[in-house]
Structure formats: C-alpha cells, structure tokens
Amino acid sequence: MKIDVTQYSQDELEQEGVFGWPVWERDEEKFDWYYNQNELCYIVEGEATITSEFESVTIKAGDFVTFPKGLECVWDIHSAIKKHYSFE
C-alpha cells in the first residue's frame, strides 16, 4: 500500500472542488491511524511524516495526498496540520 503525493495547480484544485471539502486540523502530536476507506486530501498548512510498514512519507503544505483503504500508519505531526479531505 502506497501513499501517493502529487502537486496540482490552483485551477485543478478548484475544478475538483477541493476547497469545498471539509477541513481537519491537528496540532503537533504523534498517533496511530487506520484508513477504512480511501482518503484524498490537500495539505493547506503544516508538515507531518506518515510511517507505515511499507514506507515513510513526509507531507507538507501544497501536497495533494491519497491514502489507500486498509493503510495502517503512524502520523507524526511536526507543525500543525490543516487539510481539506474527502473519502472515496
């Protein structure tokens, strides 16, 4: 299971309606997480490292991230995260 990190233009994000998605915010902390469905998210602020048995990925403001269904991981938030998110 791979975490996919991409970059999209402001126009592409607006066309997909990303800025209308709900917002999730979290301060610096470390916690376990399990994805019971695919999650798409756009990182507005902050930085975190997400570690699974397969990889360790650092995400930051401006990244568009896809977390696959079934992923078990640890979030280590280095600076407070704010993201728009949607489930598939």
Backbone as XML, in Angstrom:
<?xml version="1.0"?>
<chain id="A" units="angstrom">
  <residue number="1" name="MET">
    <atom name="N" x="0.839" y="-1.184" z="0.000"/>
    <atom name="CA" x="0.000" y="0.000" z="0.000"/>
    <atom name="C" x="0.875" y="1.234" z="0.000"/>
  </residue>
  <residue number="2" name="LYS">
    <atom name="N" x="0.641" y="2.064" z="-0.979"/>
    <atom name="CA" x="1.494" y="3.229" z="-1.165"/>
    <atom name="C" x="0.701" y="4.517" z="-0.964"/>
  </residue>
  <residue number="3" name="ILE">
    <atom name="N" x="1.323" y="5.447" z="-0.241"/>
    <atom name="CA" x="0.772" y="6.792" z="-0.088"/>
    <atom name="C" x="1.213" y="7.576" z="-1.314"/>
  </residue>
  <residue number="4" name="ASP">
    <atom name="N" x="0.264" y="8.166" z="-2.017"/>
    <atom name="CA" x="0.584" y="8.912" z="-3.235"/>
    <atom name="C" x="0.571" y="10.410" z="-2.933"/>
  </residue>
  <residue number="5" name="VAL">
    <atom name="N" x="1.669" y="11.088" z="-3.271"/>
    <atom name="CA" x="1.780" y="12.534" z="-3.058"/>
    <atom name="C" x="2.020" y="13.196" z="-4.407"/>
  </residue>
  <residue number="6" name="THR">
    <atom name="N" x="1.155" y="14.147" z="-4.758"/>
    <atom name="CA" x="1.276" y="14.859" z="-6.034"/>
    <atom name="C" x="1.073" y="16.353" z="-5.808"/>
  </residue>
  <residue number="7" name="GLN">
    <atom name="N" x="1.311" y="17.091" z="-6.859"/>
    <atom name="CA" x="1.105" y="18.541" z="-6.848"/>
    <atom name="C" x="0.093" y="18.874" z="-7.944"/>
  </residue>
  <residue number="8" name="TYR">
    <atom name="N" x="-0.873" y="19.705" z="-7.609"/>
    <atom name="CA" x="-1.844" y="20.176" z="-8.590"/>
    <atom name="C" x="-1.845" y="21.699" z="-8.593"/>
  </residue>
  <residue number="9" name="SER">
    <atom name="N" x="-2.211" y="22.278" z="-9.719"/>
    <atom name="CA" x="-2.304" y="23.736" z="-9.805"/>
    <atom name="C" x="-3.546" y="24.202" z="-9.046"/>
  </residue>
  <residue number="10" name="GLN">
    <atom name="N" x="-3.569" y="25.466" z="-8.726"/>
    <atom name="CA" x="-4.722" y="26.072" z="-8.057"/>
    <atom name="C" x="-5.985" y="25.853" z="-8.894"/>
  </residue>
  <residue number="11" name="ASP">
    <atom name="N" x="-5.868" y="25.995" z="-10.211"/>
    <atom name="CA" x="-7.018" y="25.785" z="-11.102"/>
    <atom name="C" x="-7.537" y="24.355" z="-11.013"/>
  </residue>
  <residue number="12" name="GLU">
    <atom name="N" x="-6.624" y="23.377" z="-11.026"/>
    <atom name="CA" x="-7.035" y="21.968" z="-10.943"/>
    <atom name="C" x="-7.737" y="21.685" z="-9.620"/>
  </residue>
  <residue number="13" name="LEU">
    <atom name="N" x="-7.202" y="22.235" z="-8.534"/>
    <atom name="CA" x="-7.819" y="22.036" z="-7.220"/>
    <atom name="C" x="-9.218" y="22.644" z="-7.184"/>
  </residue>
  <residue number="14" name="GLU">
    <atom name="N" x="-9.368" y="23.822" z="-7.751"/>
    <atom name="CA" x="-10.680" y="24.479" z="-7.786"/>
    <atom name="C" x="-11.669" y="23.698" z="-8.645"/>
  </residue>
  <residue number="15" name="GLN">
    <atom name="N" x="-11.209" y="23.173" z="-9.787"/>
    <atom name="CA" x="-12.084" y="22.391" z="-10.668"/>
    <atom name="C" x="-12.600" y="21.138" z="-9.969"/>
  </residue>
  <residue number="16" name="GLU">
    <atom name="N" x="-11.775" y="20.544" z="-9.114"/>
    <atom name="CA" x="-12.172" y="19.331" z="-8.383"/>
    <atom name="C" x="-13.008" y="19.650" z="-7.144"/>
  </residue>
  <residue number="17" name="GLY">
    <atom name="N" x="-13.143" y="20.933" z="-6.822"/>
    <atom name="CA" x="-13.941" y="21.333" z="-5.664"/>
    <atom name="C" x="-13.265" y="21.112" z="-4.323"/>
  </residue>
  <residue number="18" name="VAL">
    <atom name="N" x="-11.948" y="20.981" z="-4.336"/>
    <atom name="CA" x="-11.185" y="20.659" z="-3.125"/>
    <atom name="C" x="-11.437" y="21.665" z="-1.997"/>
  </residue>
  <residue number="19" name="PHE">
    <atom name="N" x="-11.553" y="22.937" z="-2.331"/>
    <atom name="CA" x="-11.692" y="23.958" z="-1.295"/>
    <atom name="C" x="-13.080" y="23.973" z="-0.654"/>
  </residue>
  <residue number="20" name="GLY">
    <atom name="N" x="-13.991" y="23.165" z="-1.192"/>
    <atom name="CA" x="-15.308" y="22.988" z="-0.587"/>
    <atom name="C" x="-15.380" y="21.759" z="0.311"/>
  </residue>
  <residue number="21" name="TRP">
    <atom name="N" x="-14.317" y="20.942" z="0.323"/>
    <atom name="CA" x="-14.272" y="19.750" z="1.173"/>
    <atom name="C" x="-14.159" y="20.164" z="2.640"/>
  </residue>
  <residue number="22" name="PRO">
    <atom name="N" x="-14.551" y="19.272" z="3.560"/>
    <atom name="CA" x="-14.389" y="19.570" z="4.992"/>
    <atom name="C" x="-12.917" y="19.824" z="5.337"/>
  </residue>
  <residue number="23" name="VAL">
    <atom name="N" x="-12.716" y="20.492" z="6.466"/>
    <atom name="CA" x="-11.366" y="20.818" z="6.937"/>
    <atom name="C" x="-11.078" y="20.037" z="8.219"/>
  </residue>
  <residue number="24" name="TRP">
    <atom name="N" x="-9.862" y="19.514" z="8.317"/>
    <atom name="CA" x="-9.376" y="18.814" z="9.512"/>
    <atom name="C" x="-8.112" y="19.518" z="9.961"/>
  </residue>
  <residue number="25" name="GLU">
    <atom name="N" x="-8.008" y="19.790" z="11.261"/>
    <atom name="CA" x="-6.824" y="20.448" z="11.803"/>
    <atom name="C" x="-6.333" y="19.681" z="13.023"/>
  </residue>
  <residue number="26" name="ARG">
    <atom name="N" x="-5.009" y="19.633" z="13.172"/>
    <atom name="CA" x="-4.418" y="18.920" z="14.316"/>
    <atom name="C" x="-3.089" y="19.564" z="14.666"/>
  </residue>
  <residue number="27" name="ASP">
    <atom name="N" x="-2.850" y="19.747" z="15.971"/>
    <atom name="CA" x="-1.577" y="20.288" z="16.438"/>
    <atom name="C" x="-0.503" y="19.210" z="16.417"/>
  </residue>
  <residue number="28" name="GLU">
    <atom name="N" x="0.720" y="19.618" z="16.764"/>
    <atom name="CA" x="1.832" y="18.673" z="16.774"/>
    <atom name="C" x="1.532" y="17.535" z="17.744"/>
  </residue>
  <residue number="29" name="GLU">
    <atom name="N" x="1.599" y="16.328" z="17.249"/>
    <atom name="CA" x="1.465" y="15.133" z="18.071"/>
    <atom name="C" x="1.759" y="13.907" z="17.219"/>
  </residue>
  <residue number="30" name="LYS">
    <atom name="N" x="1.835" y="12.773" z="17.880"/>
    <atom name="CA" x="2.096" y="11.506" z="17.194"/>
    <atom name="C" x="0.965" y="10.549" z="17.569"/>
  </residue>
  <residue number="31" name="PHE">
    <atom name="N" x="0.367" y="9.882" z="16.553"/>
    <atom name="CA" x="-0.744" y="8.975" z="16.827"/>
    <atom name="C" x="-0.857" y="7.914" z="15.734"/>
  </residue>
  <residue number="32" name="ASP">
    <atom name="N" x="-1.455" y="6.783" z="16.095"/>
    <atom name="CA" x="-1.718" y="5.694" z="15.149"/>
    <atom name="C" x="-3.011" y="5.998" z="14.396"/>
  </residue>
  <residue number="33" name="TRP">
    <atom name="N" x="-3.073" y="5.544" z="13.122"/>
    <atom name="CA" x="-4.285" y="5.758" z="12.331"/>
    <atom name="C" x="-4.498" y="4.587" z="11.381"/>
  </residue>
  <residue number="34" name="TYR">
    <atom name="N" x="-5.769" y="4.270" z="11.135"/>
    <atom name="CA" x="-6.144" y="3.224" z="10.181"/>
    <atom name="C" x="-7.164" y="3.822" z="9.212"/>
  </residue>
  <residue number="35" name="TYR">
    <atom name="N" x="-6.938" y="3.621" z="7.917"/>
    <atom name="CA" x="-7.848" y="4.128" z="6.884"/>
    <atom name="C" x="-8.802" y="3.019" z="6.463"/>
  </residue>
  <residue number="36" name="ASN">
    <atom name="N" x="-10.097" y="3.162" z="6.824"/>
    <atom name="CA" x="-11.076" y="2.145" z="6.434"/>
    <atom name="C" x="-11.716" y="2.461" z="5.083"/>
  </residue>
  <residue number="37" name="GLN">
    <atom name="N" x="-11.267" y="3.553" z="4.456"/>
    <atom name="CA" x="-11.648" y="3.897" z="3.082"/>
    <atom name="C" x="-10.558" y="4.791" z="2.504"/>
  </residue>
  <residue number="38" name="ASN">
    <atom name="N" x="-10.551" y="4.929" z="1.174"/>
    <atom name="CA" x="-9.558" y="5.811" z="0.545"/>
    <atom name="C" x="-9.818" y="7.246" z="0.983"/>
  </residue>
  <residue number="39" name="GLU">
    <atom name="N" x="-8.741" y="7.960" z="1.280"/>
    <atom name="CA" x="-8.873" y="9.384" z="1.606"/>
    <atom name="C" x="-8.027" y="10.211" z="0.650"/>
  </residue>
  <residue number="40" name="LEU">
    <atom name="N" x="-8.631" y="11.258" z="0.107"/>
    <atom name="CA" x="-7.925" y="12.255" z="-0.693"/>
    <atom name="C" x="-7.834" y="13.500" z="0.171"/>
  </residue>
  <residue number="41" name="CYS">
    <atom name="N" x="-6.680" y="14.157" z="0.182"/>
    <atom name="CA" x="-6.589" y="15.389" z="0.960"/>
    <atom name="C" x="-5.583" y="16.355" z="0.355"/>
  </residue>
  <residue number="42" name="TYR">
    <atom name="N" x="-5.846" y="17.624" z="0.622"/>
    <atom name="CA" x="-4.953" y="18.690" z="0.184"/>
    <atom name="C" x="-4.430" y="19.377" z="1.436"/>
  </residue>
  <residue number="43" name="ILE">
    <atom name="N" x="-3.115" y="19.409" z="1.593"/>
    <atom name="CA" x="-2.497" y="19.991" z="2.777"/>
    <atom name="C" x="-2.401" y="21.509" z="2.596"/>
  </residue>
  <residue number="44" name="VAL">
    <atom name="N" x="-3.091" y="22.234" z="3.457"/>
    <atom name="CA" x="-3.117" y="23.695" z="3.386"/>
    <atom name="C" x="-1.957" y="24.291" z="4.188"/>
  </residue>
  <residue number="45" name="GLU">
    <atom name="N" x="-1.724" y="23.726" z="5.376"/>
    <atom name="CA" x="-0.670" y="24.214" z="6.261"/>
    <atom name="C" x="-0.018" y="23.037" z="6.964"/>
  </residue>
  <residue number="46" name="GLY">
    <atom name="N" x="1.243" y="23.241" z="7.378"/>
    <atom name="CA" x="1.912" y="22.292" z="8.247"/>
    <atom name="C" x="2.738" y="21.240" z="7.544"/>
  </residue>
  <residue number="47" name="GLU">
    <atom name="N" x="3.247" y="20.319" z="8.369"/>
    <atom name="CA" x="4.094" y="19.235" z="7.875"/>
    <atom name="C" x="3.985" y="18.039" z="8.815"/>
  </residue>
  <residue number="48" name="ALA">
    <atom name="N" x="3.985" y="16.843" z="8.239"/>
    <atom name="CA" x="3.917" y="15.613" z="9.022"/>
    <atom name="C" x="4.633" y="14.496" z="8.278"/>
  </residue>
  <residue number="49" name="THR">
    <atom name="N" x="5.098" y="13.520" z="9.043"/>
    <atom name="CA" x="5.654" y="12.304" z="8.460"/>
    <atom name="C" x="4.698" y="11.170" z="8.787"/>
  </residue>
  <residue number="50" name="ILE">
    <atom name="N" x="4.308" y="10.434" z="7.760"/>
    <atom name="CA" x="3.409" y="9.296" z="7.919"/>
    <atom name="C" x="4.221" y="8.039" z="7.643"/>
  </residue>
  <residue number="51" name="THR">
    <atom name="N" x="4.233" y="7.129" z="8.622"/>
    <atom name="CA" x="5.044" y="5.921" z="8.514"/>
    <atom name="C" x="4.149" y="4.688" z="8.567"/>
  </residue>
  <residue number="52" name="SER">
    <atom name="N" x="4.334" y="3.804" z="7.580"/>
    <atom name="CA" x="3.635" y="2.517" z="7.559"/>
    <atom name="C" x="4.691" y="1.428" z="7.476"/>
  </residue>
  <residue number="53" name="GLU">
    <atom name="N" x="4.253" y="0.181" z="7.421"/>
    <atom name="CA" x="5.224" y="-0.904" z="7.283"/>
    <atom name="C" x="5.904" y="-0.874" z="5.918"/>
  </residue>
  <residue number="54" name="PHE">
    <atom name="N" x="5.348" y="-0.119" z="4.971"/>
    <atom name="CA" x="5.868" y="-0.087" z="3.610"/>
    <atom name="C" x="6.790" y="1.089" z="3.324"/>
  </residue>
  <residue number="55" name="GLU">
    <atom name="N" x="6.553" y="2.230" z="3.997"/>
    <atom name="CA" x="7.303" y="3.443" z="3.658"/>
    <atom name="C" x="7.122" y="4.504" z="4.729"/>
  </residue>
  <residue number="56" name="SER">
    <atom name="N" x="7.920" y="5.555" z="4.602"/>
    <atom name="CA" x="7.796" y="6.741" z="5.433"/>
    <atom name="C" x="7.759" y="7.934" z="4.480"/>
  </residue>
  <residue number="57" name="VAL">
    <atom name="N" x="6.702" y="8.738" z="4.569"/>
    <atom name="CA" x="6.492" y="9.838" z="3.635"/>
    <atom name="C" x="6.261" y="11.127" z="4.424"/>
  </residue>
  <residue number="58" name="THR">
    <atom name="N" x="6.961" y="12.183" z="4.038"/>
    <atom name="CA" x="6.730" y="13.492" z="4.648"/>
    <atom name="C" x="5.847" y="14.311" z="3.716"/>
  </residue>
  <residue number="59" name="ILE">
    <atom name="N" x="4.768" y="14.843" z="4.290"/>
    <atom name="CA" x="3.838" y="15.671" z="3.522"/>
    <atom name="C" x="3.859" y="17.084" z="4.089"/>
  </residue>
  <residue number="60" name="LYS">
    <atom name="N" x="3.569" y="18.053" z="3.215"/>
    <atom name="CA" x="3.640" y="19.458" z="3.631"/>
    <atom name="C" x="2.638" y="20.284" z="2.841"/>
  </residue>
  <residue number="61" name="ALA">
    <atom name="N" x="2.516" y="21.537" z="3.243"/>
    <atom name="CA" x="1.596" y="22.458" z="2.573"/>
    <atom name="C" x="1.820" y="22.428" z="1.065"/>
  </residue>
  <residue number="62" name="GLY">
    <atom name="N" x="0.711" y="22.325" z="0.316"/>
    <atom name="CA" x="0.773" y="22.285" z="-1.142"/>
    <atom name="C" x="0.692" y="20.889" z="-1.721"/>
  </residue>
  <residue number="63" name="ASP">
    <atom name="N" x="0.825" y="19.864" z="-0.875"/>
    <atom name="CA" x="0.758" y="18.479" z="-1.354"/>
    <atom name="C" x="-0.691" y="18.007" z="-1.452"/>
  </residue>
  <residue number="64" name="PHE">
    <atom name="N" x="-0.976" y="17.211" z="-2.493"/>
    <atom name="CA" x="-2.249" y="16.509" z="-2.626"/>
    <atom name="C" x="-1.927" y="15.048" z="-2.358"/>
  </residue>
  <residue number="65" name="VAL">
    <atom name="N" x="-2.565" y="14.473" z="-1.343"/>
    <atom name="CA" x="-2.178" y="13.149" z="-0.855"/>
    <atom name="C" x="-3.352" y="12.182" z="-0.957"/>
  </residue>
  <residue number="66" name="THR">
    <atom name="N" x="-3.054" y="10.947" z="-1.395"/>
    <atom name="CA" x="-4.046" y="9.874" z="-1.406"/>
    <atom name="C" x="-3.575" y="8.777" z="-0.463"/>
  </residue>
  <residue number="67" name="PHE">
    <atom name="N" x="-4.414" y="8.481" z="0.549"/>
    <atom name="CA" x="-4.143" y="7.398" z="1.486"/>
    <atom name="C" x="-5.044" y="6.226" z="1.098"/>
  </residue>
  <residue number="68" name="PRO">
    <atom name="N" x="-4.470" y="5.042" z="0.833"/>
    <atom name="CA" x="-5.290" y="3.912" z="0.390"/>
    <atom name="C" x="-6.064" y="3.239" z="1.522"/>
  </residue>
  <residue number="69" name="LYS">
    <atom name="N" x="-7.219" y="2.716" z="1.178"/>
    <atom name="CA" x="-8.035" y="1.942" z="2.110"/>
    <atom name="C" x="-7.205" y="0.784" z="2.656"/>
  </residue>
  <residue number="70" name="GLY">
    <atom name="N" x="-7.292" y="0.565" z="3.967"/>
    <atom name="CA" x="-6.574" y="-0.534" z="4.602"/>
    <atom name="C" x="-5.209" y="-0.152" z="5.157"/>
  </residue>
  <residue number="71" name="LEU">
    <atom name="N" x="-4.775" y="1.077" z="4.919"/>
    <atom name="CA" x="-3.460" y="1.520" z="5.387"/>
    <atom name="C" x="-3.459" y="1.701" z="6.904"/>
  </residue>
  <residue number="72" name="GLU">
    <atom name="N" x="-2.485" y="1.074" z="7.564"/>
    <atom name="CA" x="-2.230" y="1.297" z="8.986"/>
    <atom name="C" x="-0.948" y="2.095" z="9.064"/>
  </residue>
  <residue number="73" name="CYS">
    <atom name="N" x="-0.964" y="3.186" z="9.836"/>
    <atom name="CA" x="0.210" y="4.053" z="9.853"/>
    <atom name="C" x="0.310" y="4.827" z="11.158"/>
  </residue>
  <residue number="74" name="VAL">
    <atom name="N" x="1.417" y="5.542" z="11.279"/>
    <atom name="CA" x="1.632" y="6.453" z="12.401"/>
    <atom name="C" x="1.822" y="7.846" z="11.826"/>
  </residue>
  <residue number="75" name="TRP">
    <atom name="N" x="1.029" y="8.784" z="12.300"/>
    <atom name="CA" x="1.172" y="10.198" z="11.944"/>
    <atom name="C" x="2.082" y="10.845" z="12.976"/>
  </residue>
  <residue number="76" name="ASP">
    <atom name="N" x="3.116" y="11.550" z="12.519"/>
    <atom name="CA" x="3.980" y="12.345" z="13.389"/>
    <atom name="C" x="3.926" y="13.774" z="12.846"/>
  </residue>
  <residue number="77" name="ILE">
    <atom name="N" x="3.126" y="14.612" z="13.489"/>
    <atom name="CA" x="2.915" y="15.980" z="13.008"/>
    <atom name="C" x="4.004" y="16.884" z="13.570"/>
  </residue>
  <residue number="78" name="HIS">
    <atom name="N" x="4.806" y="17.458" z="12.668"/>
    <atom name="CA" x="5.929" y="18.315" z="13.058"/>
    <atom name="C" x="5.494" y="19.759" z="13.266"/>
  </residue>
  <residue number="79" name="SER">
    <atom name="N" x="4.570" y="20.237" z="12.445"/>
    <atom name="CA" x="3.978" y="21.569" z="12.625"/>
    <atom name="C" x="2.497" y="21.437" z="12.291"/>
  </residue>
  <residue number="80" name="ALA">
    <atom name="N" x="1.657" y="22.124" z="13.044"/>
    <atom name="CA" x="0.201" y="21.964" z="12.979"/>
    <atom name="C" x="-0.303" y="21.817" z="11.541"/>
  </residue>
  <residue number="81" name="ILE">
    <atom name="N" x="-1.119" y="20.784" z="11.341"/>
    <atom name="CA" x="-1.650" y="20.435" z="10.013"/>
    <atom name="C" x="-3.069" y="20.984" z="9.848"/>
  </residue>
  <residue number="82" name="LYS">
    <atom name="N" x="-3.315" y="21.486" z="8.650"/>
    <atom name="CA" x="-4.674" y="21.852" z="8.230"/>
    <atom name="C" x="-4.838" y="21.275" z="6.835"/>
  </residue>
  <residue number="83" name="LYS">
    <atom name="N" x="-5.916" y="20.505" z="6.644"/>
    <atom name="CA" x="-6.123" y="19.884" z="5.330"/>
    <atom name="C" x="-7.597" y="19.866" z="4.975"/>
  </residue>
  <residue number="84" name="HIS">
    <atom name="N" x="-7.864" y="19.901" z="3.659"/>
    <atom name="CA" x="-9.188" y="19.613" z="3.121"/>
    <atom name="C" x="-9.166" y="18.125" z="2.797"/>
  </residue>
  <residue number="85" name="TYR">
    <atom name="N" x="-10.266" y="17.416" z="3.080"/>
    <atom name="CA" x="-10.265" y="15.974" z="2.848"/>
    <atom name="C" x="-11.591" y="15.487" z="2.271"/>
  </residue>
  <residue number="86" name="SER">
    <atom name="N" x="-11.503" y="14.328" z="1.613"/>
    <atom name="CA" x="-12.681" y="13.670" z="1.052"/>
    <atom name="C" x="-12.429" y="12.172" z="1.051"/>
  </residue>
  <residue number="87" name="PHE">
    <atom name="N" x="-13.478" y="11.390" z="1.291"/>
    <atom name="CA" x="-13.359" y="9.937" z="1.263"/>
    <atom name="C" x="-13.984" y="9.383" z="-0.004"/>
  </residue>
  <residue number="88" name="GLU">
    <atom name="N" x="-13.386" y="8.314" z="-0.526"/>
    <atom name="CA" x="-13.923" y="7.637" z="-1.719"/>
    <atom name="C" x="-14.557" y="6.332" z="-1.306"/>
  </residue>
</chain>
